[in-house]
Amino acid sequence: MALSPVWRAVAGIALTLIACTALVHVAMIFLHVAPSNTVTKRHGETINAWIYPEFEQNWKLFAPNPLQQNVSVQVKAEVRTLDGGRETTDWINLTAQDAEAIRGSLLPSHTRQNELRRGWDFYVNAHDDKGRPTGLRGRLSESYVRRIAMLRLDARDLGGSVERIRLRALTTLVKAPPWSEEKTDTRPVERLLPWWTVTAADRPDGADEPRPAPAGASR
């Protein structure tokens, strides 16, 4: 009550806007997780634009079956060395690097936890079993995972410029608990992608050549 009439009006407008935004957000979340209906069919693009990528909701933790597999995304690079030769790196485990970066951290990076995992899910869901894109999102997902891989490779000293990269994923089912009678094949299943030529758009900051590796970076 000590506020002047002008500031009371400003506070009232601000609270009204916050309340309206909260109501819209709750409604969008509800429509996103609700079964398909008339509203979601008509306004699905608007709902998805609000939800993705920050507010995604899914039920994979609960139903119909929790995730029971580990997916390891790896990359191999073809490098043009400083003397003009070409070398191919071994497989670099990007998933293991992310896991190591967040292990033991009280405030783990959201990017390290989800960027690569969600990027790979995006790619898989936008391609058929033969690796063919199923729509416009297929090409977009390819560009996305290439940029993620190049962002990670850019931080490493590979001895030259990365010209091509190849990704693969090794999917391993989690072993059933001792008390379960379920038989689980824990042998990894490989999904190998073709070689991709790296363009300027795939490099961090759109550079034609990679930036110098930071001091102490390892190969």
PyMOL commands that place a pseudoatom at each C-alpha (Angstrom):
pseudoatom trace, name=CA, resn=MET, resi=1, chain=A, elem=C, hetatm=0, pos=[0.000, 0.000, 0.000]
pseudoatom trace, name=CA, resn=ALA, resi=2, chain=A, elem=C, hetatm=0, pos=[3.013, 2.259, 0.364]
pseudoatom trace, name=CA, resn=LEU, resi=3, chain=A, elem=C, hetatm=0, pos=[3.455, 2.243, -3.416]
pseudoatom trace, name=CA, resn=SER, resi=4, chain=A, elem=C, hetatm=0, pos=[2.236, 5.141, -5.456]
pseudoatom trace, name=CA, resn=PRO, resi=5, chain=A, elem=C, hetatm=0, pos=[-0.807, 4.574, -7.694]
pseudoatom trace, name=CA, resn=VAL, resi=6, chain=A, elem=C, hetatm=0, pos=[1.461, 4.386, -10.762]
pseudoatom trace, name=CA, resn=TRP, resi=7, chain=A, elem=C, hetatm=0, pos=[3.673, 1.666, -9.286]
pseudoatom trace, name=CA, resn=ARG, resi=8, chain=A, elem=C, hetatm=0, pos=[0.628, -0.221, -7.993]
pseudoatom trace, name=CA, resn=ALA, resi=9, chain=A, elem=C, hetatm=0, pos=[-0.691, -0.232, -11.558]
pseudoatom trace, name=CA, resn=VAL, resi=10, chain=A, elem=C, hetatm=0, pos=[2.681, -1.440, -12.875]
pseudoatom trace, name=CA, resn=ALA, resi=11, chain=A, elem=C, hetatm=0, pos=[2.811, -4.203, -10.254]
pseudoatom trace, name=CA, resn=GLY, resi=12, chain=A, elem=C, hetatm=0, pos=[-0.751, -5.228, -11.080]
pseudoatom trace, name=CA, resn=ILE, resi=13, chain=A, elem=C, hetatm=0, pos=[0.007, -5.442, -14.800]
pseudoatom trace, name=CA, resn=ALA, resi=14, chain=A, elem=C, hetatm=0, pos=[3.210, -7.425, -14.141]
pseudoatom trace, name=CA, resn=LEU, resi=15, chain=A, elem=C, hetatm=0, pos=[1.410, -9.928, -11.892]
pseudoatom trace, name=CA, resn=THR, resi=16, chain=A, elem=C, hetatm=0, pos=[-1.356, -10.295, -14.451]
pseudoatom trace, name=CA, resn=LEU, resi=17, chain=A, elem=C, hetatm=0, pos=[1.165, -11.023, -17.215]
pseudoatom trace, name=CA, resn=ILE, resi=18, chain=A, elem=C, hetatm=0, pos=[2.982, -13.565, -15.026]
pseudoatom trace, name=CA, resn=ALA, resi=19, chain=A, elem=C, hetatm=0, pos=[-0.298, -15.285, -14.152]
pseudoatom trace, name=CA, resn=CYS, resi=20, chain=A, elem=C, hetatm=0, pos=[-1.381, -15.404, -17.805]
pseudoatom trace, name=CA, resn=THR, resi=21, chain=A, elem=C, hetatm=0, pos=[1.995, -16.792, -18.896]
pseudoatom trace, name=CA, resn=ALA, resi=22, chain=A, elem=C, hetatm=0, pos=[1.830, -19.472, -16.196]
pseudoatom trace, name=CA, resn=LEU, resi=23, chain=A, elem=C, hetatm=0, pos=[-1.674, -20.487, -17.268]
pseudoatom trace, name=CA, resn=VAL, resi=24, chain=A, elem=C, hetatm=0, pos=[-0.633, -20.664, -20.927]
pseudoatom trace, name=CA, resn=HIS, resi=25, chain=A, elem=C, hetatm=0, pos=[2.420, -22.751, -20.022]
pseudoatom trace, name=CA, resn=VAL, resi=26, chain=A, elem=C, hetatm=0, pos=[0.399, -25.223, -17.946]
pseudoatom trace, name=CA, resn=ALA, resi=27, chain=A, elem=C, hetatm=0, pos=[-2.151, -25.493, -20.761]
pseudoatom trace, name=CA, resn=MET, resi=28, chain=A, elem=C, hetatm=0, pos=[0.606, -26.138, -23.339]
pseudoatom trace, name=CA, resn=ILE, resi=29, chain=A, elem=C, hetatm=0, pos=[2.182, -28.848, -21.162]
pseudoatom trace, name=CA, resn=PHE, resi=30, chain=A, elem=C, hetatm=0, pos=[-1.206, -30.490, -20.655]
pseudoatom trace, name=CA, resn=LEU, resi=31, chain=A, elem=C, hetatm=0, pos=[-1.993, -30.483, -24.378]
pseudoatom trace, name=CA, resn=HIS, resi=32, chain=A, elem=C, hetatm=0, pos=[1.482, -31.821, -25.196]
pseudoatom trace, name=CA, resn=VAL, resi=33, chain=A, elem=C, hetatm=0, pos=[1.155, -34.895, -22.955]
pseudoatom trace, name=CA, resn=ALA, resi=34, chain=A, elem=C, hetatm=0, pos=[-2.575, -35.417, -23.528]
pseudoatom trace, name=CA, resn=PRO, resi=35, chain=A, elem=C, hetatm=0, pos=[-3.862, -37.968, -26.067]
pseudoatom trace, name=CA, resn=SER, resi=36, chain=A, elem=C, hetatm=0, pos=[-4.459, -36.685, -29.578]
pseudoatom trace, name=CA, resn=ASN, resi=37, chain=A, elem=C, hetatm=0, pos=[-7.540, -34.494, -29.739]
pseudoatom trace, name=CA, resn=THR, resi=38, chain=A, elem=C, hetatm=0, pos=[-9.137, -31.769, -31.855]
pseudoatom trace, name=CA, resn=VAL, resi=39, chain=A, elem=C, hetatm=0, pos=[-7.050, -28.976, -30.303]
pseudoatom trace, name=CA, resn=THR, resi=40, chain=A, elem=C, hetatm=0, pos=[-3.708, -30.766, -30.712]
pseudoatom trace, name=CA, resn=LYS, resi=41, chain=A, elem=C, hetatm=0, pos=[-4.528, -31.744, -34.292]
pseudoatom trace, name=CA, resn=ARG, resi=42, chain=A, elem=C, hetatm=0, pos=[-5.358, -28.159, -35.215]
pseudoatom trace, name=CA, resn=HIS, resi=43, chain=A, elem=C, hetatm=0, pos=[-2.657, -26.378, -33.204]
pseudoatom trace, name=CA, resn=GLY, resi=44, chain=A, elem=C, hetatm=0, pos=[0.030, -29.072, -32.954]
pseudoatom trace, name=CA, resn=GLU, resi=45, chain=A, elem=C, hetatm=0, pos=[2.774, -26.941, -34.534]
pseudoatom trace, name=CA, resn=THR, resi=46, chain=A, elem=C, hetatm=0, pos=[2.109, -24.081, -32.114]
pseudoatom trace, name=CA, resn=ILE, resi=47, chain=A, elem=C, hetatm=0, pos=[2.191, -26.435, -29.124]
pseudoatom trace, name=CA, resn=ASN, resi=48, chain=A, elem=C, hetatm=0, pos=[5.446, -28.071, -30.262]
pseudoatom trace, name=CA, resn=ALA, resi=49, chain=A, elem=C, hetatm=0, pos=[7.036, -24.659, -30.882]
pseudoatom trace, name=CA, resn=TRP, resi=50, chain=A, elem=C, hetatm=0, pos=[6.279, -23.743, -27.257]
pseudoatom trace, name=CA, resn=ILE, resi=51, chain=A, elem=C, hetatm=0, pos=[7.438, -27.056, -25.782]
pseudoatom trace, name=CA, resn=TYR, resi=52, chain=A, elem=C, hetatm=0, pos=[10.630, -27.873, -27.690]
pseudoatom trace, name=CA, resn=PRO, resi=53, chain=A, elem=C, hetatm=0, pos=[13.379, -27.995, -26.748]
pseudoatom trace, name=CA, resn=GLU, resi=54, chain=A, elem=C, hetatm=0, pos=[13.268, -26.556, -23.216]
pseudoatom trace, name=CA, resn=PHE, resi=55, chain=A, elem=C, hetatm=0, pos=[10.014, -28.026, -21.857]
pseudoatom trace, name=CA, resn=GLU, resi=56, chain=A, elem=C, hetatm=0, pos=[9.814, -31.470, -23.389]
pseudoatom trace, name=CA, resn=GLN, resi=57, chain=A, elem=C, hetatm=0, pos=[7.750, -33.994, -21.433]
pseudoatom trace, name=CA, resn=ASN, resi=58, chain=A, elem=C, hetatm=0, pos=[7.592, -37.743, -21.939]
pseudoatom trace, name=CA, resn=TRP, resi=59, chain=A, elem=C, hetatm=0, pos=[6.643, -40.893, -20.068]
pseudoatom trace, name=CA, resn=LYS, resi=60, chain=A, elem=C, hetatm=0, pos=[9.653, -43.072, -20.842]
pseudoatom trace, name=CA, resn=LEU, resi=61, chain=A, elem=C, hetatm=0, pos=[10.591, -43.335, -17.154]
pseudoatom trace, name=CA, resn=PHE, resi=62, chain=A, elem=C, hetatm=0, pos=[7.232, -44.862, -16.227]
pseudoatom trace, name=CA, resn=ALA, resi=63, chain=A, elem=C, hetatm=0, pos=[5.296, -46.445, -19.053]
pseudoatom trace, name=CA, resn=PRO, resi=64, chain=A, elem=C, hetatm=0, pos=[4.851, -48.549, -20.970]
pseudoatom trace, name=CA, resn=ASN, resi=65, chain=A, elem=C, hetatm=0, pos=[8.426, -49.692, -20.343]
pseudoatom trace, name=CA, resn=PRO, resi=66, chain=A, elem=C, hetatm=0, pos=[11.375, -47.802, -18.834]
pseudoatom trace, name=CA, resn=LEU, resi=67, chain=A, elem=C, hetatm=0, pos=[14.488, -47.337, -20.950]
pseudoatom trace, name=CA, resn=GLN, resi=68, chain=A, elem=C, hetatm=0, pos=[16.566, -50.502, -20.671]
pseudoatom trace, name=CA, resn=GLN, resi=69, chain=A, elem=C, hetatm=0, pos=[19.530, -49.806, -22.915]
pseudoatom trace, name=CA, resn=ASN, resi=70, chain=A, elem=C, hetatm=0, pos=[22.741, -47.835, -23.010]
pseudoatom trace, name=CA, resn=VAL, resi=71, chain=A, elem=C, hetatm=0, pos=[23.617, -46.005, -26.221]
pseudoatom trace, name=CA, resn=SER, resi=72, chain=A, elem=C, hetatm=0, pos=[27.218, -44.998, -26.879]
pseudoatom trace, name=CA, resn=VAL, resi=73, chain=A, elem=C, hetatm=0, pos=[27.663, -42.449, -29.688]
pseudoatom trace, name=CA, resn=GLN, resi=74, chain=A, elem=C, hetatm=0, pos=[31.139, -42.382, -31.213]
pseudoatom trace, name=CA, resn=VAL, resi=75, chain=A, elem=C, hetatm=0, pos=[32.858, -40.461, -33.983]
pseudoatom trace, name=CA, resn=LYS, resi=76, chain=A, elem=C, hetatm=0, pos=[35.792, -41.126, -36.304]
pseudoatom trace, name=CA, resn=ALA, resi=77, chain=A, elem=C, hetatm=0, pos=[37.490, -38.309, -38.219]
pseudoatom trace, name=CA, resn=GLU, resi=78, chain=A, elem=C, hetatm=0, pos=[39.505, -38.092, -41.433]
pseudoatom trace, name=CA, resn=VAL, resi=79, chain=A, elem=C, hetatm=0, pos=[42.112, -35.378, -40.907]
pseudoatom trace, name=CA, resn=ARG, resi=80, chain=A, elem=C, hetatm=0, pos=[44.193, -33.460, -43.429]
pseudoatom trace, name=CA, resn=THR, resi=81, chain=A, elem=C, hetatm=0, pos=[47.510, -33.070, -41.648]
pseudoatom trace, name=CA, resn=LEU, resi=82, chain=A, elem=C, hetatm=0, pos=[49.721, -29.985, -41.741]
pseudoatom trace, name=CA, resn=ASP, resi=83, chain=A, elem=C, hetatm=0, pos=[52.080, -31.665, -44.225]
pseudoatom trace, name=CA, resn=GLY, resi=84, chain=A, elem=C, hetatm=0, pos=[49.219, -32.366, -46.644]
pseudoatom trace, name=CA, resn=GLY, resi=85, chain=A, elem=C, hetatm=0, pos=[48.737, -36.027, -45.762]
pseudoatom trace, name=CA, resn=ARG, resi=86, chain=A, elem=C, hetatm=0, pos=[45.605, -37.715, -44.469]
pseudoatom trace, name=CA, resn=GLU, resi=87, chain=A, elem=C, hetatm=0, pos=[45.053, -39.636, -41.275]
pseudoatom trace, name=CA, resn=THR, resi=88, chain=A, elem=C, hetatm=0, pos=[42.015, -41.369, -39.811]
pseudoatom trace, name=CA, resn=THR, resi=89, chain=A, elem=C, hetatm=0, pos=[41.497, -41.300, -36.066]
pseudoatom trace, name=CA, resn=ASP, resi=90, chain=A, elem=C, hetatm=0, pos=[40.311, -44.171, -33.921]
pseudoatom trace, name=CA, resn=TRP, resi=91, chain=A, elem=C, hetatm=0, pos=[36.731, -44.129, -32.677]
pseudoatom trace, name=CA, resn=ILE, resi=92, chain=A, elem=C, hetatm=0, pos=[36.252, -41.335, -30.124]
pseudoatom trace, name=CA, resn=ASN, resi=93, chain=A, elem=C, hetatm=0, pos=[33.555, -42.106, -27.551]
pseudoatom trace, name=CA, resn=LEU, resi=94, chain=A, elem=C, hetatm=0, pos=[31.560, -38.874, -27.198]
pseudoatom trace, name=CA, resn=THR, resi=95, chain=A, elem=C, hetatm=0, pos=[29.050, -40.408, -24.787]
pseudoatom trace, name=CA, resn=ALA, resi=96, chain=A, elem=C, hetatm=0, pos=[31.824, -41.529, -22.443]
pseudoatom trace, name=CA, resn=GLN, resi=97, chain=A, elem=C, hetatm=0, pos=[33.292, -38.014, -22.470]
pseudoatom trace, name=CA, resn=ASP, resi=98, chain=A, elem=C, hetatm=0, pos=[29.928, -36.549, -21.472]
pseudoatom trace, name=CA, resn=ALA, resi=99, chain=A, elem=C, hetatm=0, pos=[29.495, -39.115, -18.696]
pseudoatom trace, name=CA, resn=GLU, resi=100, chain=A, elem=C, hetatm=0, pos=[32.960, -38.355, -17.346]
pseudoatom trace, name=CA, resn=ALA, resi=101, chain=A, elem=C, hetatm=0, pos=[32.252, -34.615, -17.405]
pseudoatom trace, name=CA, resn=ILE, resi=102, chain=A, elem=C, hetatm=0, pos=[29.172, -34.932, -15.173]
pseudoatom trace, name=CA, resn=ARG, resi=103, chain=A, elem=C, hetatm=0, pos=[30.249, -37.806, -12.925]
pseudoatom trace, name=CA, resn=GLY, resi=104, chain=A, elem=C, hetatm=0, pos=[30.619, -36.564, -9.339]
pseudoatom trace, name=CA, resn=SER, resi=105, chain=A, elem=C, hetatm=0, pos=[29.404, -33.069, -10.218]
pseudoatom trace, name=CA, resn=LEU, resi=106, chain=A, elem=C, hetatm=0, pos=[26.878, -31.466, -7.868]
pseudoatom trace, name=CA, resn=LEU, resi=107, chain=A, elem=C, hetatm=0, pos=[25.682, -29.179, -10.689]
pseudoatom trace, name=CA, resn=PRO, resi=108, chain=A, elem=C, hetatm=0, pos=[26.133, -31.190, -13.905]
pseudoatom trace, name=CA, resn=SER, resi=109, chain=A, elem=C, hetatm=0, pos=[25.838, -29.390, -17.193]
pseudoatom trace, name=CA, resn=HIS, resi=110, chain=A, elem=C, hetatm=0, pos=[22.444, -29.725, -18.883]
pseudoatom trace, name=CA, resn=THR, resi=111, chain=A, elem=C, hetatm=0, pos=[24.240, -29.678, -22.234]
pseudoatom trace, name=CA, resn=ARG, resi=112, chain=A, elem=C, hetatm=0, pos=[26.530, -32.554, -21.273]
pseudoatom trace, name=CA, resn=GLN, resi=113, chain=A, elem=C, hetatm=0, pos=[23.574, -34.576, -20.026]
pseudoatom trace, name=CA, resn=ASN, resi=114, chain=A, elem=C, hetatm=0, pos=[21.196, -34.077, -22.929]
pseudoatom trace, name=CA, resn=GLU, resi=115, chain=A, elem=C, hetatm=0, pos=[22.648, -32.439, -26.055]
pseudoatom trace, name=CA, resn=LEU, resi=116, chain=A, elem=C, hetatm=0, pos=[24.255, -35.520, -27.597]
pseudoatom trace, name=CA, resn=ARG, resi=117, chain=A, elem=C, hetatm=0, pos=[21.595, -37.943, -26.348]
pseudoatom trace, name=CA, resn=ARG, resi=118, chain=A, elem=C, hetatm=0, pos=[18.696, -35.880, -27.644]
pseudoatom trace, name=CA, resn=GLY, resi=119, chain=A, elem=C, hetatm=0, pos=[20.541, -35.124, -30.879]
pseudoatom trace, name=CA, resn=TRP, resi=120, chain=A, elem=C, hetatm=0, pos=[21.010, -38.827, -31.553]
pseudoatom trace, name=CA, resn=ASP, resi=121, chain=A, elem=C, hetatm=0, pos=[17.374, -39.572, -30.671]
pseudoatom trace, name=CA, resn=PHE, resi=122, chain=A, elem=C, hetatm=0, pos=[16.386, -36.807, -33.094]
pseudoatom trace, name=CA, resn=TYR, resi=123, chain=A, elem=C, hetatm=0, pos=[18.439, -38.451, -35.857]
pseudoatom trace, name=CA, resn=VAL, resi=124, chain=A, elem=C, hetatm=0, pos=[17.105, -41.962, -35.205]
pseudoatom trace, name=CA, resn=ASN, resi=125, chain=A, elem=C, hetatm=0, pos=[13.476, -40.830, -35.101]
pseudoatom trace, name=CA, resn=ALA, resi=126, chain=A, elem=C, hetatm=0, pos=[13.873, -38.910, -38.374]
pseudoatom trace, name=CA, resn=HIS, resi=127, chain=A, elem=C, hetatm=0, pos=[15.308, -41.873, -40.362]
pseudoatom trace, name=CA, resn=ASP, resi=128, chain=A, elem=C, hetatm=0, pos=[14.072, -45.322, -41.300]
pseudoatom trace, name=CA, resn=ASP, resi=129, chain=A, elem=C, hetatm=0, pos=[15.861, -48.595, -40.574]
pseudoatom trace, name=CA, resn=LYS, resi=130, chain=A, elem=C, hetatm=0, pos=[17.936, -48.203, -43.751]
pseudoatom trace, name=CA, resn=GLY, resi=131, chain=A, elem=C, hetatm=0, pos=[19.186, -44.759, -42.746]
pseudoatom trace, name=CA, resn=ARG, resi=132, chain=A, elem=C, hetatm=0, pos=[17.003, -42.827, -45.202]
pseudoatom trace, name=CA, resn=PRO, resi=133, chain=A, elem=C, hetatm=0, pos=[15.497, -39.536, -43.974]
pseudoatom trace, name=CA, resn=THR, resi=134, chain=A, elem=C, hetatm=0, pos=[11.740, -39.755, -43.528]
pseudoatom trace, name=CA, resn=GLY, resi=135, chain=A, elem=C, hetatm=0, pos=[11.094, -36.048, -44.127]
pseudoatom trace, name=CA, resn=LEU, resi=136, chain=A, elem=C, hetatm=0, pos=[12.536, -32.560, -43.886]
pseudoatom trace, name=CA, resn=ARG, resi=137, chain=A, elem=C, hetatm=0, pos=[13.545, -33.185, -40.268]
pseudoatom trace, name=CA, resn=GLY, resi=138, chain=A, elem=C, hetatm=0, pos=[15.822, -35.965, -41.482]
pseudoatom trace, name=CA, resn=ARG, resi=139, chain=A, elem=C, hetatm=0, pos=[18.236, -33.566, -43.178]
pseudoatom trace, name=CA, resn=LEU, resi=140, chain=A, elem=C, hetatm=0, pos=[17.997, -31.201, -40.234]
pseudoatom trace, name=CA, resn=SER, resi=141, chain=A, elem=C, hetatm=0, pos=[18.893, -33.993, -37.791]
pseudoatom trace, name=CA, resn=GLU, resi=142, chain=A, elem=C, hetatm=0, pos=[21.935, -34.943, -39.881]
pseudoatom trace, name=CA, resn=SER, resi=143, chain=A, elem=C, hetatm=0, pos=[23.189, -31.371, -39.775]
pseudoatom trace, name=CA, resn=TYR, resi=144, chain=A, elem=C, hetatm=0, pos=[22.544, -31.228, -36.029]
pseudoatom trace, name=CA, resn=VAL, resi=145, chain=A, elem=C, hetatm=0, pos=[24.553, -34.332, -35.108]
pseudoatom trace, name=CA, resn=ARG, resi=146, chain=A, elem=C, hetatm=0, pos=[27.395, -33.283, -37.432]
pseudoatom trace, name=CA, resn=ARG, resi=147, chain=A, elem=C, hetatm=0, pos=[27.637, -29.941, -35.649]
pseudoatom trace, name=CA, resn=ILE, resi=148, chain=A, elem=C, hetatm=0, pos=[27.595, -31.609, -32.230]
pseudoatom trace, name=CA, resn=ALA, resi=149, chain=A, elem=C, hetatm=0, pos=[30.411, -33.929, -33.296]
pseudoatom trace, name=CA, resn=MET, resi=150, chain=A, elem=C, hetatm=0, pos=[32.464, -31.083, -34.779]
pseudoatom trace, name=CA, resn=LEU, resi=151, chain=A, elem=C, hetatm=0, pos=[31.960, -28.998, -31.637]
pseudoatom trace, name=CA, resn=ARG, resi=152, chain=A, elem=C, hetatm=0, pos=[33.526, -31.811, -29.603]
pseudoatom trace, name=CA, resn=LEU, resi=153, chain=A, elem=C, hetatm=0, pos=[36.316, -32.468, -32.116]
pseudoatom trace, name=CA, resn=ASP, resi=154, chain=A, elem=C, hetatm=0, pos=[37.147, -28.764, -32.305]
pseudoatom trace, name=CA, resn=ALA, resi=155, chain=A, elem=C, hetatm=0, pos=[38.314, -28.913, -28.692]
pseudoatom trace, name=CA, resn=ARG, resi=156, chain=A, elem=C, hetatm=0, pos=[40.865, -31.633, -29.509]
pseudoatom trace, name=CA, resn=ASP, resi=157, chain=A, elem=C, hetatm=0, pos=[44.241, -31.446, -31.215]
pseudoatom trace, name=CA, resn=LEU, resi=158, chain=A, elem=C, hetatm=0, pos=[43.910, -33.888, -34.089]
pseudoatom trace, name=CA, resn=GLY, resi=159, chain=A, elem=C, hetatm=0, pos=[46.976, -32.646, -35.920]
pseudoatom trace, name=CA, resn=GLY, resi=160, chain=A, elem=C, hetatm=0, pos=[45.204, -30.890, -38.769]
pseudoatom trace, name=CA, resn=SER, resi=161, chain=A, elem=C, hetatm=0, pos=[41.866, -30.029, -40.337]
pseudoatom trace, name=CA, resn=VAL, resi=162, chain=A, elem=C, hetatm=0, pos=[38.928, -32.445, -40.081]
pseudoatom trace, name=CA, resn=GLU, resi=163, chain=A, elem=C, hetatm=0, pos=[37.596, -33.084, -43.593]
pseudoatom trace, name=CA, resn=ARG, resi=164, chain=A, elem=C, hetatm=0, pos=[35.196, -35.975, -43.046]
pseudoatom trace, name=CA, resn=ILE, resi=165, chain=A, elem=C, hetatm=0, pos=[33.543, -37.609, -40.075]
pseudoatom trace, name=CA, resn=ARG, resi=166, chain=A, elem=C, hetatm=0, pos=[31.680, -40.832, -39.467]
pseudoatom trace, name=CA, resn=LEU, resi=167, chain=A, elem=C, hetatm=0, pos=[29.393, -41.614, -36.558]
pseudoatom trace, name=CA, resn=ARG, resi=168, chain=A, elem=C, hetatm=0, pos=[28.238, -44.860, -35.055]
pseudoatom trace, name=CA, resn=ALA, resi=169, chain=A, elem=C, hetatm=0, pos=[26.146, -45.886, -32.076]
pseudoatom trace, name=CA, resn=LEU, resi=170, chain=A, elem=C, hetatm=0, pos=[26.606, -49.022, -29.998]
pseudoatom trace, name=CA, resn=THR, resi=171, chain=A, elem=C, hetatm=0, pos=[23.382, -49.997, -28.241]
pseudoatom trace, name=CA, resn=THR, resi=172, chain=A, elem=C, hetatm=0, pos=[23.642, -52.419, -25.327]
pseudoatom trace, name=CA, resn=LEU, resi=173, chain=A, elem=C, hetatm=0, pos=[20.678, -53.752, -23.377]
pseudoatom trace, name=CA, resn=VAL, resi=174, chain=A, elem=C, hetatm=0, pos=[20.944, -53.412, -19.614]
pseudoatom trace, name=CA, resn=LYS, resi=175, chain=A, elem=C, hetatm=0, pos=[21.418, -56.812, -17.998]
pseudoatom trace, name=CA, resn=ALA, resi=176, chain=A, elem=C, hetatm=0, pos=[18.362, -58.127, -16.205]
pseudoatom trace, name=CA, resn=PRO, resi=177, chain=A, elem=C, hetatm=0, pos=[18.582, -58.171, -12.370]
pseudoatom trace, name=CA, resn=PRO, resi=178, chain=A, elem=C, hetatm=0, pos=[19.563, -61.451, -10.684]
pseudoatom trace, name=CA, resn=TRP, resi=179, chain=A, elem=C, hetatm=0, pos=[16.037, -62.118, -9.421]
pseudoatom trace, name=CA, resn=SER, resi=180, chain=A, elem=C, hetatm=0, pos=[14.522, -61.799, -12.907]
pseudoatom trace, name=CA, resn=GLU, resi=181, chain=A, elem=C, hetatm=0, pos=[13.949, -64.757, -15.205]
pseudoatom trace, name=CA, resn=GLU, resi=182, chain=A, elem=C, hetatm=0, pos=[14.277, -62.502, -18.249]
pseudoatom trace, name=CA, resn=LYS, resi=183, chain=A, elem=C, hetatm=0, pos=[16.987, -63.503, -20.714]
pseudoatom trace, name=CA, resn=THR, resi=184, chain=A, elem=C, hetatm=0, pos=[18.900, -60.475, -22.016]
pseudoatom trace, name=CA, resn=ASP, resi=185, chain=A, elem=C, hetatm=0, pos=[21.358, -60.401, -24.895]
pseudoatom trace, name=CA, resn=THR, resi=186, chain=A, elem=C, hetatm=0, pos=[23.888, -57.774, -23.783]
pseudoatom trace, name=CA, resn=ARG, resi=187, chain=A, elem=C, hetatm=0, pos=[25.996, -57.893, -26.933]
pseudoatom trace, name=CA, resn=PRO, resi=188, chain=A, elem=C, hetatm=0, pos=[26.242, -54.377, -28.455]
pseudoatom trace, name=CA, resn=VAL, resi=189, chain=A, elem=C, hetatm=0, pos=[24.330, -53.669, -31.649]
pseudoatom trace, name=CA, resn=GLU, resi=190, chain=A, elem=C, hetatm=0, pos=[26.098, -51.280, -34.019]
pseudoatom trace, name=CA, resn=ARG, resi=191, chain=A, elem=C, hetatm=0, pos=[24.444, -48.601, -36.130]
pseudoatom trace, name=CA, resn=LEU, resi=192, chain=A, elem=C, hetatm=0, pos=[27.032, -47.222, -38.538]
pseudoatom trace, name=CA, resn=LEU, resi=193, chain=A, elem=C, hetatm=0, pos=[26.454, -44.020, -40.476]
pseudoatom trace, name=CA, resn=PRO, resi=194, chain=A, elem=C, hetatm=0, pos=[28.159, -43.121, -43.777]
pseudoatom trace, name=CA, resn=TRP, resi=195, chain=A, elem=C, hetatm=0, pos=[31.093, -40.751, -44.064]
pseudoatom trace, name=CA, resn=TRP, resi=196, chain=A, elem=C, hetatm=0, pos=[30.014, -37.106, -44.110]
pseudoatom trace, name=CA, resn=THR, resi=197, chain=A, elem=C, hetatm=0, pos=[32.068, -34.329, -45.685]
pseudoatom trace, name=CA, resn=VAL, resi=198, chain=A, elem=C, hetatm=0, pos=[32.541, -31.461, -43.233]
pseudoatom trace, name=CA, resn=THR, resi=199, chain=A, elem=C, hetatm=0, pos=[31.485, -28.042, -44.500]
pseudoatom trace, name=CA, resn=ALA, resi=200, chain=A, elem=C, hetatm=0, pos=[32.033, -24.596, -43.032]
pseudoatom trace, name=CA, resn=ALA, resi=201, chain=A, elem=C, hetatm=0, pos=[28.475, -24.685, -41.685]
pseudoatom trace, name=CA, resn=ASP, resi=202, chain=A, elem=C, hetatm=0, pos=[29.369, -27.768, -39.603]
pseudoatom trace, name=CA, resn=ARG, resi=203, chain=A, elem=C, hetatm=0, pos=[32.302, -26.115, -37.873]
pseudoatom trace, name=CA, resn=PRO, resi=204, chain=A, elem=C, hetatm=0, pos=[31.989, -23.990, -34.734]
pseudoatom trace, name=CA, resn=ASP, resi=205, chain=A, elem=C, hetatm=0, pos=[31.331, -20.356, -35.708]
pseudoatom trace, name=CA, resn=GLY, resi=206, chain=A, elem=C, hetatm=0, pos=[31.065, -21.439, -39.353]
pseudoatom trace, name=CA, resn=ALA, resi=207, chain=A, elem=C, hetatm=0, pos=[34.844, -21.227, -39.834]
pseudoatom trace, name=CA, resn=ASP, resi=208, chain=A, elem=C, hetatm=0, pos=[36.447, -22.725, -42.943]
pseudoatom trace, name=CA, resn=GLU, resi=209, chain=A, elem=C, hetatm=0, pos=[39.275, -24.121, -40.844]
pseudoatom trace, name=CA, resn=PRO, resi=210, chain=A, elem=C, hetatm=0, pos=[39.262, -25.355, -37.247]
pseudoatom trace, name=CA, resn=ARG, resi=211, chain=A, elem=C, hetatm=0, pos=[40.382, -23.007, -34.522]
pseudoatom trace, name=CA, resn=PRO, resi=212, chain=A, elem=C, hetatm=0, pos=[43.658, -23.716, -32.701]
pseudoatom trace, name=CA, resn=ALA, resi=213, chain=A, elem=C, hetatm=0, pos=[43.155, -26.308, -30.001]
pseudoatom trace, name=CA, resn=PRO, resi=214, chain=A, elem=C, hetatm=0, pos=[43.209, -24.969, -26.442]
pseudoatom trace, name=CA, resn=ALA, resi=215, chain=A, elem=C, hetatm=0, pos=[46.337, -25.463, -24.392]
pseudoatom trace, name=CA, resn=GLY, resi=216, chain=A, elem=C, hetatm=0, pos=[46.514, -28.894, -22.850]
pseudoatom trace, name=CA, resn=ALA, resi=217, chain=A, elem=C, hetatm=0, pos=[44.006, -30.477, -25.239]
pseudoatom trace, name=CA, resn=SER, resi=218, chain=A, elem=C, hetatm=0, pos=[44.680, -34.162, -25.847]
pseudoatom trace, name=CA, resn=ARG, resi=219, chain=A, elem=C, hetatm=0, pos=[44.469, -36.166, -28.997]
for i in range(1, 219): cmd.bond("trace and resi %d" % i, "trace and resi %d" % (i + 1))
show_as sticks, trace
zoom trace
